[in-house]
Amino acid sequence: MDEQLFVSESVTPGHPDKLCDGIADAVVDALLRQDPRASAEVECAVASGIVFLAARVAAHAAVDMPAIAREVLAEAGYLGASGFDARRCSILTSLTDVPIDPIDADADAQAADEHLNAFGFACDDTAVLMPMPIMLAHRVARAFDAARASGALGAMSPDAKAQVAVLYRDGRVAGIGGVTLVCGGEPEALAALPGRLREAVLTPAFAGGPLALPEDCPVLVNPGGVRRGGGPATHPGLTGRKPGIDTYGEFSRQPQAALSGKDPGSIDRLGAYAARWAAKNIVAAGLARRCEVHLCYAAGQAAPASLRVHSQGTGLMPDSMLAARLAALADFRPGPLLRRMRLRERVAEAPPPGFCRALAAYGHVGREGLPWEALDIAEALRG
C-alpha cells in the first residue's frame, strides 16, 4: 500500500502578501467599473508603515488608489492595534498611462499579451473537484479570520496561516494527518488560543465539510515559536507571491505569474482560468480522476501554440485523445474565452467588494458560481 502525506496552506486576507493582492485587485475592479474595456496591471508592496502601488493602465477611467488601499487595509483589520494603521501609513503611487488600443479587446483575433504556460487542475478528492489539502486549509483560514473578527479569540493579529496535512493511500484520501496554525497577537490572547481553538475555529471549519476532524488529530499552534506581532509591521508583502494558495495548494503545477492585479484580458489570468475550466470538465465527465491541462500561449498569437492533457494514469483513454476532444469543443483564444465567461461584464457589474478582490484570498479556483467552474462541456466531452 502506497501512503503519502500532503500539506497545503492558506492565509487570511490580513497576511501581507494577500493584502497586496487585495489592494491590486480592488484597483482593477475600480477601473473596470468605470471602463469595462480597461487594461491594467497593478503591483503592490507593503512593509512597516508604508504601501507602494505601481499601475500601468490603459483606460477611460480615474481612480483614487491611495483611498482604495486604505479601505482594503482597514477592512482587513489594520487600524493600529496590530502595529500597522491604514489611516496613518504612507502610500506611494506610480501610475503610467499607456495608449488605449483601438482594437476590440474581445475580438477573435486578439492575441495573447505575453508568452505563458497556463496550468489548470482538477481531481475527484472533493465535490468541487479540488485537491483536499488546499480546500481544508482554506476552510480553517476562513474560520480563524471570522473568529478573530468577531472577538472570539481576543486581540489577535489579522495575519494568520493555516496548514492542513491530508493522508493519501493508493492515491485516495484516507484522513487528516494534522492541522497547524501560525498567528500573532497579544500575549493573553495567544496564551488562551489553544483552549479556544477547537470550539471557535476547528469545529466550524470542519462542520459539513468533506472530512471530519478526529478528536485525536494533532493540532499545532505556532510550533516555530510565539509570534507577538504580525502583518506588515512584522514582515513585508508583495503581489503574486502566493501562487500555490491562489490555485491548487502545490498539488499540481502552478502559475509563474501573479493572477491578482491584472484585468481579465491578461493572458496570465485568463489562461489560468481557462485551463482550470478545461481540466474540471474532463474530471466531471468521468474521463479521468485527476487531470492537468497545459495551455502554451505565445505573445502576438491568439490560439494557444499547444494544448496538452496529463491525466496521471487515471484517464479512460489516452491523454492525446482527451486533448483532441477539448480542442474540438472549446476555443481557447482570449477573445472567445472572454465572451464565453463574460469576464469584463462580471467585473464591471459586481457589487462590493468587487469581482476580482473577492478572489484575492482563499483561492481563485474551486469556488461555486465562477464561470471557469462551470461544467458546460462535460456532457459533450463524454461523446
ZAGUMAR-301942 format. One line per 5 residues: number of its first residue (from 1); their letters; for each residue x negated, y negated, z negated of C-alpha. Coordinates in Angstrom, 3 decimals. Example, Ala and Ser with C-alpha at 12.3 -4.5 7.8 and 13.67 -1.06 7.14 Angstrom:
BEGIN
1 = AS = -12.300,4.500,-7.800 | -13.670,1.060,-7.140
END
This chain:
BEGIN
1 = MDEQL = 0.000,0.000,0.000 | -1.355,-3.404,1.001 | -0.896,-6.118,-1.646 | -1.572,-9.804,-1.238 | -1.088,-12.843,-3.473
6 = FVSES = -0.440,-16.076,-1.581 | -0.338,-19.527,-3.228 | 1.224,-22.673,-1.770 | 1.573,-26.081,-3.355 | 3.852,-29.082,-3.167
11 = VTPGH = 3.509,-32.543,-4.671 | 6.003,-35.132,-5.850 | 6.708,-38.394,-3.967 | 4.554,-40.191,-6.558 | 1.390,-38.366,-5.529
16 = PDKLC = -0.891,-40.979,-3.887 | -1.055,-39.133,-0.549 | 2.730,-38.838,-0.474 | 3.110,-42.493,-1.445 | 1.132,-43.310,1.689
21 = DGIAD = 3.266,-41.010,3.834 | 6.432,-42.528,2.377 | 5.309,-46.118,2.952 | 4.174,-45.389,6.523 | 7.441,-43.616,7.367
26 = AVVDA = 9.513,-46.374,5.767 | 7.815,-48.883,8.097 | 8.594,-46.652,11.099 | 12.245,-46.416,10.008 | 12.490,-50.208,9.662
31 = LLRQD = 11.019,-50.790,13.128 | 13.309,-48.293,14.856 | 16.397,-49.654,13.119 | 15.708,-52.904,14.974 | 14.385,-51.365,18.184
36 = PRASA = 15.164,-47.658,18.784 | 12.599,-47.607,21.625 | 9.796,-48.862,19.398 | 6.407,-47.202,19.461 | 4.489,-47.266,16.188
41 = EVECA = 1.503,-45.761,14.454 | 1.183,-46.710,10.785 | -1.603,-45.771,8.390 | -1.627,-46.408,4.652 | -4.193,-46.079,1.871
46 = VASGI = -3.735,-46.657,-1.859 | -6.210,-46.959,-4.704 | -6.290,-48.559,-8.130 | -4.371,-51.819,-7.835 | -4.379,-52.004,-4.033
51 = VFLAA = -2.443,-50.875,-0.962 | -3.788,-51.183,2.573 | -1.453,-50.937,5.580 | -2.567,-50.848,9.212 | 0.000,-50.675,12.017
56 = RVAAH = -0.218,-50.549,15.791 | 3.204,-51.455,17.143 | 4.960,-51.967,20.464 | 8.467,-53.157,19.581 | 11.070,-55.880,19.792
61 = AAVDM = 11.094,-55.965,16.001 | 9.514,-57.634,12.997 | 9.402,-56.081,9.542 | 8.047,-57.143,6.152 | 5.504,-54.406,5.498
66 = PAIAR = 4.442,-55.584,2.003 | 8.077,-55.665,0.864 | 8.645,-52.167,2.224 | 5.540,-50.881,0.458 | 6.591,-52.381,-2.883
71 = EVLAE = 10.054,-50.854,-2.556 | 8.654,-47.351,-1.939 | 6.205,-47.682,-4.847 | 8.919,-48.882,-7.206 | 11.328,-46.105,-6.241
76 = AGYLG = 8.580,-43.541,-6.835 | 8.309,-44.809,-10.422 | 5.290,-47.136,-10.348 | 6.421,-50.089,-12.410 | 3.442,-50.430,-14.715
81 = ASGFD = 3.806,-47.546,-17.146 | 1.534,-45.275,-15.093 | -1.300,-47.763,-14.669 | -0.093,-48.962,-11.271 | 2.557,-51.634,-10.728
86 = ARRCS = 4.484,-52.062,-7.494 | 5.209,-55.683,-8.406 | 1.618,-56.746,-9.046 | -0.634,-54.615,-6.854 | -2.468,-56.290,-3.972
91 = ILTSL = -1.231,-55.397,-0.493 | -3.422,-55.952,2.560 | -1.997,-55.549,6.051 | -3.396,-55.332,9.551 | -0.858,-55.496,12.379
96 = TDVPI = -1.768,-55.000,16.030 | 0.911,-55.812,18.596 | 0.460,-53.909,21.855 | 2.273,-54.474,25.173 | 5.651,-52.785,25.464
101 = DPIDA = 5.661,-50.064,28.110 | 8.454,-50.773,30.597 | 8.778,-47.039,31.385 | 11.723,-45.326,29.718 | 10.176,-43.529,26.759
106 = DADAQ = 12.635,-40.636,27.157 | 12.183,-40.199,30.918 | 11.388,-36.693,32.128 | 8.046,-37.873,33.492 | 6.944,-39.468,30.212
111 = AADEH = 3.562,-37.962,29.405 | 2.064,-36.867,26.112 | 0.149,-39.722,24.500 | -2.620,-37.514,23.087 | -4.296,-34.143,23.501
116 = LNAFG = -2.625,-31.876,20.969 | -2.434,-28.302,19.740 | 1.020,-28.099,18.131 | 1.887,-25.126,15.949 | 5.293,-24.003,14.750
121 = FACDD = 6.015,-21.059,12.493 | 8.964,-19.078,11.188 | 9.366,-15.851,9.212 | 12.153,-13.899,7.561 | 10.986,-14.487,3.963
126 = TAVLM = 13.873,-16.884,3.282 | 17.300,-17.773,4.675 | 15.852,-20.896,6.324 | 13.095,-18.752,7.904 | 10.232,-20.356,5.991
131 = PMPIM = 7.412,-18.738,4.001 | 8.460,-18.038,0.424 | 5.482,-19.687,-1.370 | 5.968,-23.179,0.083 | 9.745,-23.115,-0.351
136 = LAHRV = 9.405,-22.222,-4.046 | 6.652,-24.802,-4.563 | 8.938,-27.497,-3.093 | 11.741,-26.421,-5.453 | 9.505,-26.675,-8.526
141 = ARAFD = 8.094,-30.067,-7.487 | 11.598,-31.429,-6.833 | 12.852,-30.153,-10.181 | 9.898,-31.660,-12.030 | 10.393,-35.067,-10.422
146 = AARAS = 14.128,-35.014,-11.174 | 13.466,-34.142,-14.822 | 10.795,-36.852,-15.078 | 13.080,-39.481,-13.565 | 15.904,-38.540,-15.942
151 = GALGA = 13.652,-38.924,-19.001 | 13.972,-35.264,-19.967 | 10.189,-34.851,-20.066 | 9.258,-38.056,-21.858 | 6.704,-40.523,-20.487
156 = MSPDA = 5.301,-38.553,-17.557 | 3.467,-39.872,-14.508 | 5.340,-39.749,-11.169 | 2.276,-37.956,-9.780 | 2.500,-34.151,-10.089
161 = KAQVA = 1.552,-30.988,-8.227 | 3.339,-27.614,-8.313 | 1.821,-24.322,-7.148 | 3.647,-21.002,-6.803 | 1.950,-17.648,-6.213
166 = VLYRD = 4.022,-15.018,-4.379 | 3.158,-11.321,-4.270 | 3.486,-9.525,-0.925 | 3.483,-5.746,-0.466 | 3.036,-4.473,3.072
171 = GRVAG = 3.944,-7.910,4.385 | 7.193,-8.179,2.400 | 7.924,-10.481,-0.549 | 7.691,-8.453,-3.759 | 7.882,-11.058,-6.532
176 = IGGVT = 6.430,-14.158,-8.148 | 2.877,-13.928,-9.413 | 2.709,-17.224,-11.288 | 3.567,-20.911,-11.448 | 1.140,-23.771,-12.083
181 = LVCGG = 1.966,-27.404,-12.780 | -0.606,-30.201,-12.735 | 0.641,-33.532,-14.065 | -0.258,-36.566,-16.126 | 1.495,-38.540,-18.812
186 = EPEAL = 1.324,-39.930,-22.286 | -0.204,-37.626,-24.952 | 3.097,-36.976,-26.751 | 4.882,-36.055,-23.538 | 2.061,-33.779,-22.391
191 = AALPG = 1.961,-32.043,-25.783 | 5.707,-31.380,-25.661 | 5.781,-30.350,-21.983 | 5.179,-26.575,-22.353 | 8.194,-26.286,-24.656
196 = RLREA = 10.426,-28.317,-22.340 | 9.231,-26.949,-19.031 | 11.368,-23.829,-18.632 | 14.685,-25.467,-19.533 | 14.110,-28.828,-17.818
201 = VLTPA = 12.184,-27.723,-14.713 | 11.854,-24.000,-14.062 | 15.448,-22.927,-14.747 | 16.959,-25.496,-12.349 | 14.166,-24.896,-9.815
206 = FAGGP = 14.865,-21.183,-9.503 | 18.648,-21.295,-10.050 | 20.382,-19.993,-6.929 | 17.016,-19.533,-5.271 | 15.739,-16.648,-3.204
211 = LALPE = 13.746,-15.190,-6.135 | 14.390,-15.162,-9.874 | 11.600,-16.229,-12.217 | 10.675,-13.295,-14.511 | 10.622,-14.023,-18.219
216 = DCPVL = 7.023,-12.815,-18.410 | 5.835,-14.766,-15.364 | 2.582,-16.648,-16.107 | 3.234,-20.411,-16.230 | 0.203,-22.677,-16.484
221 = VNPGG = 0.235,-26.413,-17.252 | -2.897,-28.424,-16.427 | -5.195,-25.377,-16.539 | -8.115,-27.554,-15.448 | -7.694,-29.845,-18.441
226 = VRRGG = -5.282,-32.506,-19.706 | -4.663,-35.424,-17.345 | -3.849,-38.603,-19.210 | -3.157,-40.667,-16.122 | -2.033,-40.026,-12.587
231 = GPATH = -1.173,-41.887,-9.424 | -3.301,-44.460,-7.571 | -4.890,-45.652,-10.818 | -6.464,-42.196,-11.135 | -7.139,-41.053,-7.566
236 = PGLTG = -6.718,-42.618,-4.101 | -4.289,-41.604,-1.393 | -4.193,-41.591,2.386 | -1.591,-40.973,5.083 | -1.539,-37.478,6.573
241 = RKPGI = -3.765,-35.749,4.028 | -1.247,-33.020,3.127 | -0.520,-31.109,6.396 | -0.044,-27.800,4.580 | 2.610,-29.307,2.305
246 = DTYGE = 4.248,-31.001,5.288 | 4.544,-27.680,7.148 | 4.079,-24.050,6.048 | 2.002,-24.131,2.890 | -1.075,-22.930,4.833
251 = FSRQP = 0.761,-19.680,5.648 | 0.101,-20.336,9.326 | -1.942,-22.761,11.411 | -1.004,-26.372,10.748 | -1.346,-29.756,12.491
256 = QAALS = -4.665,-31.515,12.684 | -2.975,-34.914,12.925 | -0.596,-36.599,10.496 | 3.138,-36.195,11.021 | 4.156,-39.258,8.999
261 = GKDPG = 3.656,-42.831,10.151 | 4.489,-42.202,13.798 | 7.572,-42.828,15.895 | 9.477,-39.763,17.150 | 7.995,-40.121,20.640
266 = SIDRL = 4.476,-39.456,19.337 | 3.448,-36.023,20.567 | 1.780,-35.360,17.186 | 5.176,-35.467,15.525 | 7.408,-34.323,18.380
271 = GAYAA = 5.197,-31.375,19.330 | 5.149,-30.015,15.772 | 8.938,-30.228,15.550 | 9.405,-28.593,18.966 | 7.089,-25.698,18.068
276 = RWAAK = 8.964,-25.088,14.790 | 12.297,-25.079,16.689 | 10.978,-22.519,19.155 | 9.499,-20.223,16.503 | 12.604,-20.366,14.324
281 = NIVAA = 14.894,-19.405,17.203 | 12.744,-16.372,18.043 | 12.945,-15.103,14.462 | 16.652,-15.944,14.193 | 17.243,-13.960,17.375
286 = GLARR = 15.772,-10.917,15.666 | 12.932,-10.673,18.187 | 10.197,-10.913,15.537 | 9.884,-11.010,11.745 | 7.076,-13.566,11.948
291 = CEVHL = 6.370,-15.912,14.813 | 3.895,-18.680,15.552 | 4.406,-20.826,18.648 | 1.468,-22.778,20.068 | 2.074,-25.689,22.440
296 = CYAAG = -1.014,-27.251,24.019 | -0.448,-30.779,25.360 | -2.857,-32.795,27.491 | -2.870,-36.583,27.382 | -1.303,-38.011,30.512
301 = QAAPA = 0.731,-34.886,31.325 | 4.384,-34.264,30.496 | 4.675,-30.479,30.425 | 2.528,-28.548,27.956 | -0.558,-27.066,29.555
306 = SLRVH = 0.001,-23.843,27.637 | 2.761,-22.115,25.663 | 1.770,-19.101,23.582 | 3.620,-16.910,21.099 | 1.979,-14.851,18.362
311 = SQGTG = 4.341,-12.500,16.525 | 1.619,-10.989,14.294 | 2.562,-7.462,15.303 | 6.232,-7.876,14.307 | 7.718,-8.553,17.769
316 = LMPDS = 10.212,-6.300,19.523 | 8.460,-6.999,22.826 | 5.054,-8.248,23.940 | 4.222,-11.809,22.962 | 3.843,-12.750,26.622
321 = MLAAR = 7.479,-11.767,27.231 | 8.625,-13.844,24.264 | 6.722,-16.828,25.654 | 8.306,-16.294,29.096 | 11.802,-16.262,27.580
326 = LAALA = 11.064,-19.501,25.719 | 9.716,-21.178,28.835 | 12.811,-20.194,30.804 | 15.201,-21.648,28.223 | 13.504,-24.737,26.767
331 = DFRPG = 11.972,-27.843,28.298 | 9.028,-28.883,26.134 | 8.288,-32.185,27.879 | 8.503,-35.181,25.494 | 11.436,-36.904,27.242
336 = PLLRR = 13.781,-33.886,27.331 | 12.829,-32.986,23.744 | 13.684,-36.492,22.500 | 17.037,-36.375,24.260 | 17.865,-32.874,23.082
341 = MRLRE = 17.176,-33.740,19.452 | 18.446,-37.360,19.666 | 15.478,-38.335,17.535 | 15.319,-42.040,18.304 | 19.054,-42.405,17.715
346 = RVAEA = 18.884,-40.434,14.473 | 16.100,-42.647,13.118 | 17.890,-45.854,14.149 | 21.235,-44.785,12.663 | 20.125,-43.057,9.460
351 = PPPGF = 21.283,-44.538,6.134 | 18.797,-45.273,3.325 | 16.231,-44.034,2.503 | 15.771,-43.562,6.258 | 15.321,-40.556,8.516
356 = CRALA = 11.519,-40.486,8.581 | 10.974,-41.496,4.973 | 13.243,-38.676,3.799 | 10.778,-36.246,5.411 | 7.662,-37.723,3.824
361 = AYGHV = 7.839,-35.488,0.717 | 8.795,-31.807,0.357 | 8.077,-30.871,3.960 | 9.079,-31.853,7.477 | 10.361,-28.339,8.242
366 = GREGL = 12.657,-25.814,6.602 | 15.475,-28.251,5.792 | 19.017,-27.706,6.936 | 20.604,-30.283,9.230 | 17.490,-31.326,11.138
371 = PWEAL = 17.562,-30.976,14.925 | 14.411,-28.840,15.056 | 16.050,-26.420,12.611 | 18.993,-25.756,14.973 | 19.480,-22.176,16.188
376 = DIAEA = 20.962,-23.235,19.504 | 18.931,-20.951,21.787 | 18.720,-17.851,19.577 | 21.567,-16.065,21.319 | 20.172,-16.811,24.770
381 = LRG = 16.725,-15.567,23.706 | 18.212,-12.167,22.862 | 19.017,-11.881,26.570
END
